[in-house]
Amino acid sequence: MLLMREPVKALQLGFLALLIISAAQVAWWIADHVNHSRNVRDRFAAIYDADAQAVTAAYGGRMDRFAELLPYLQIESGLATVRVEAIDALEQEADSRINRFNWEGGFFLLVLIGGMGVLTRTIRRDAELRRRQQNFLAAVSHEFKSPIASMRLSAETLLLRVSDPDSQRLGQRILDDGERLLRMVDNLLETTRLEEGRHTMESEPVALREIVMQCIEAIAERARLSGIAIDAQIPDKLTVAADRAAFETVLRNLLDNALKACVAGEGSTIQVSASRSDGRIAITVRDDGLGFPPKDAAAIFEKFHRLGDELRRTTPGTGLGLYIVKRLVELSGATIEAASAGPGTGATVTVHWPAAETQ
């Protein structure tokens, strides 16, 4: 979940965990080899000493034979001792191995820390760039809203004051394009709020049929002009536990996406249905439009992904609608899934939303 909401922060935490684990592993590796080298030295020293005691106990006049078989012993007058040279050789070998392990392990650890530092700096710079981009989008979007609202108001006034068909047609086109721009700006602002964690949710019982019909009414004229029929099968008593504004945004974006898919894929029908099961309400939006490859069922909810891009048949919009839907659904404790048999076969999107406790 964290990776989806804040990928940069998730990567930073992941690299920090990797650094800690790697540092601990290198430290253990160094300590293990140092201990092993010391144990080998002590074991050989003990063996040499035991051999010396055995020779002393078993000495029977064959000094030359013992000296030949045990060159690390010094035998004089029936007394065997370990040669100083042999002990020095063990110490030198152990010290050489320990120094090598310390240098190699320290160098590896230094390279690891340096690499993590570079990666962390890069991630921070990327996060700063992303923050600036989001601030820019938010500022530009806010600046767009005022002239768009003024343009829509002027278009509405023009439609009320003129009666000839051409003026009516042009005025309606200005109004429709203004509405489209306003939806795009709202999506940009909503995306910025979601990514900055500024979107607050207040759950309340919401009548499902009422919201669905309002959202259908909002796109009814566009659907009529495109020759697309919208059929809604929503039982009257279904109520969801949701933030009203967030829930309306989810339904509006799903219907808008289905309408765009129908227009791009020459579809003619959008069906909306709902049913209740196991404390959740399944809301399904089905269209017979553009569709998508089954392998892209999860990818369509990614930011800036637009249906038909893989077929070079780009649908209108910024590719933020379904991304916003996915984020709002997750914040509401609901789930969403999409399915399609392939391009040109339409698509089905199903949201499983918690039912209100009053049901």
NORRA-V374048 format. One record per backbone hydrogen bond with DSSP energy under -1.0 kcal/mol. CO is the residue of the C=O (numbers start at 1). NH is the residue of the N-H. Records with the same first field share a line. If there is no record, write none. Layout:
CO=NH + NH
This chain:
1=5
2=6
6=10
7=11
8=12
9=13
10=14
11=15
12=16
13=17
14=18
15=19
16=20
17=21
18=22
19=23
20=24
21=25
22=26
23=27
24=28
25=29
26=30
27=31
28=32
29=33
30=34
31=35
32=36
33=37
34=38
35=39
36=40
37=41
38=42
39=43
40=44
41=45
42=46
43=47
44=48
45=49
46=50
47=51
48=52
49=53
50=54
51=55
52=56
53=57
54=58
55=59
62=66
63=67
64=68
65=69
66=70
70=73
72=83
74=81
76=79
79=76
81=74
83=87
84=88
85=89
86=90
87=91
88=92
89=93
90=94
91=95
92=96
93=97
94=98
95=99
96=100
97=101
98=102
99=103
100=104
101=105
102=106
103=107
104=108
105=109
106=110
107=111
108=112
109=113
110=114
111=115
112=116
113=117
114=118
115=119
116=120
117=121
118=122
119=123
120=124
121=125
122=126
123=127
124=128
125=129
126=130
127=131
128=132
129=133
130=134
131=135
132=136
133=137
134=138
135=139
136=140
137=141
138=142
139=143
140=144
141=145
144=148
145=149
146=150
147=151
148=152
149=153
150=154
151=155
152=156
153=157
154=158
155=159
156=160
157=161
158=162
164=168
165=169
166=170
167=171
168=172
169=173
170=174
171=175
172=176
173=177
174=178
175=179
176=180
177=181
178=182
179=183
180=184
181=185
182=186
183=187
184=188
185=189
186=190
187=191
188=192
189=193
190=194
191=195
192=196
193=198
204=242
206=240
207=211
208=212
209=213
210=214
211=215
212=216
213=217
214=218
219=223
220=224
221=225
222=226
223=228
224=227
229=270
231=272
233=274
238=208
239=356
240=206
242=204
243=247
244=248
245=249
246=250
247=251
248=252
249=253
250=254
251=255
252=256
253=257
254=258
255=259
256=260
257=261
258=262
259=263
260=264
261=265 + 290
262=267
268=229
269=288
270=231
271=286
272=233
273=284
275=282
277=280
279=355
280=277
281=353
282=275
283=351
284=273
285=349
286=271
287=347
289=346
290=344
293=296
294=297
296=300
298=301
299=302
302=305
306=309
307=315
308=313
309=312
319=304
320=324
321=325
322=326
323=327
324=328
325=329
326=330
327=331
328=332
329=334
330=333
335=352
337=350
339=348
342=345
347=287
348=339
349=285
350=337
351=283
352=335
353=281
354=241
356=359
